[in-house]
């Protein structure tokens, strides 16, 4: 598995498990994916892409550290989902304005609407 900052800590794993639980994925399946990564499936709707991208940002920030390698990886994943690097920059900038770096959904959608009219 490629880990952008070279390590994965307990808070990152726990966050991933919380997201997985909401999606109906068991802890065993999550651990299995860490051991045997699978290619991702394309996301088709705009809402799915925005949601997935935002979850990636939250995972990146769960350890309260943002490394340049993580930002590069995030932008690369975003590009694969059809998300422009400028959007990633704006979301990351906006996150700094909020406690725990969690941007309200309305604000997040405003950013996407600017770039995807």
Backbone torsions as a table, in degrees:
resi	resn	phi	psi	omega
1	UNK	NA	139.1	176.6
2	UNK	-90.0	122.6	177.9
3	UNK	-115.8	121.0	-169.9
4	UNK	-58.7	-42.8	-177.9
5	UNK	-95.9	8.7	175.2
6	UNK	85.6	-1.2	179.9
7	UNK	-152.5	158.5	174.2
8	UNK	-131.9	128.6	-177.1
9	UNK	-106.6	173.9	-175.4
10	UNK	-58.7	-41.4	-178.2
11	UNK	-64.3	-34.8	177.7
12	UNK	-67.9	-43.9	178.6
13	UNK	-63.0	-44.6	179.9
14	UNK	-61.7	-39.9	178.9
15	UNK	-65.0	-44.1	178.5
16	UNK	-61.3	-40.6	178.9
17	UNK	-65.4	-36.4	177.3
18	UNK	-64.0	-44.6	178.1
19	UNK	-62.5	-44.0	-179.6
20	UNK	-61.1	-42.1	-179.4
21	UNK	-60.4	-41.7	177.8
22	UNK	-62.7	-28.0	-179.2
23	UNK	-92.1	2.7	179.3
24	UNK	79.0	24.2	179.8
25	UNK	-104.2	129.5	-176.9
26	UNK	-73.4	158.8	176.1
27	UNK	-59.3	-36.9	179.9
28	UNK	-62.7	-40.9	178.7
29	UNK	-66.7	-37.6	178.5
30	UNK	-62.8	-48.5	179.3
31	UNK	-61.4	-39.8	178.0
32	UNK	-61.0	-39.5	178.5
33	UNK	-68.0	-32.3	175.2
34	UNK	-64.6	-39.6	-178.2
35	UNK	-77.1	-35.6	-176.9
36	UNK	-134.1	78.1	-178.1
37	UNK	-57.9	143.0	178.7
38	UNK	-114.6	151.5	176.3
39	UNK	-62.9	143.2	-179.8
40	UNK	-76.5	157.0	176.6
41	UNK	-96.4	143.7	-179.1
42	UNK	-64.6	143.4	175.4
43	UNK	-98.5	132.7	-171.7
44	UNK	-100.5	-44.2	-175.8
45	UNK	-81.9	154.3	179.3
46	UNK	-61.7	-40.8	179.8
47	UNK	-62.2	-42.0	177.8
48	UNK	-61.6	-43.8	-178.8
49	UNK	-65.5	-44.1	179.1
50	UNK	-63.3	-46.0	-179.2
51	UNK	-61.7	-47.0	-179.2
52	UNK	-63.8	-44.0	179.4
53	UNK	-61.2	-43.5	179.9
54	UNK	-65.2	-38.0	176.7
55	UNK	-63.1	-38.1	176.5
56	UNK	-62.1	-40.9	178.3
57	UNK	-64.0	-42.8	179.4
58	UNK	-62.9	-41.3	177.1
59	UNK	-61.3	-42.5	179.7
60	UNK	-60.5	-36.7	-174.8
61	UNK	-94.6	-1.9	-175.0
62	UNK	-62.4	-26.9	178.7
63	UNK	-91.5	9.7	179.3
64	UNK	59.4	24.2	176.1
65	UNK	-131.7	134.1	176.2
66	UNK	-119.9	114.2	-179.6
67	UNK	-100.4	149.2	-179.4
68	UNK	-56.9	-39.4	178.9
69	UNK	-62.2	-35.7	178.2
70	UNK	-66.8	-41.2	179.8
71	UNK	-64.3	-42.3	178.1
72	UNK	-62.5	-45.0	178.9
73	UNK	-62.4	-42.2	179.1
74	UNK	-59.7	-46.7	-179.8
75	UNK	-64.6	-37.1	177.9
76	UNK	-65.9	-43.4	175.5
77	UNK	-61.8	-42.3	178.6
78	UNK	-58.8	-45.1	178.3
79	UNK	-58.4	-40.8	179.1
80	UNK	-64.6	-24.4	178.5
81	UNK	-95.2	2.4	179.9
82	UNK	83.8	23.4	-179.1
83	UNK	-105.7	126.1	-176.8
84	UNK	-69.6	144.7	177.8
85	UNK	-57.6	-32.2	178.9
86	UNK	-62.5	-34.0	178.2
87	UNK	-65.9	-44.7	178.1
88	UNK	-58.3	-43.9	178.8
89	UNK	-59.5	-44.9	-179.3
90	UNK	-65.4	-41.6	179.5
91	UNK	-65.1	-44.1	179.1
92	UNK	-62.0	-40.8	178.1
93	UNK	-64.1	-44.1	-179.3
94	UNK	-64.6	-35.1	-178.7
95	UNK	-59.7	-32.6	-178.6
96	UNK	-65.0	-17.5	-177.8
97	UNK	-86.0	-7.5	-173.5
98	UNK	-120.7	148.5	176.4
99	UNK	-61.2	138.3	-178.9
100	UNK	59.4	13.9	176.6
101	UNK	59.5	29.8	179.9
102	UNK	-102.6	111.1	-178.1
103	UNK	-83.7	129.3	176.4
104	UNK	-59.7	147.1	-176.5
105	UNK	-53.9	-40.7	-179.4
106	UNK	-59.9	-43.1	-179.7
107	UNK	-66.7	-40.1	179.0
108	UNK	-62.1	-44.4	179.4
109	UNK	-65.6	-33.9	176.3
110	UNK	-59.6	-42.7	180.0
111	UNK	-61.9	-47.0	-178.7
112	UNK	-65.8	-36.4	179.9
113	UNK	-64.7	-34.3	179.2
114	UNK	-60.5	-42.1	-174.1
115	UNK	-93.7	-15.1	-176.0
116	UNK	-129.6	63.0	179.3
117	UNK	-74.1	NA	NA
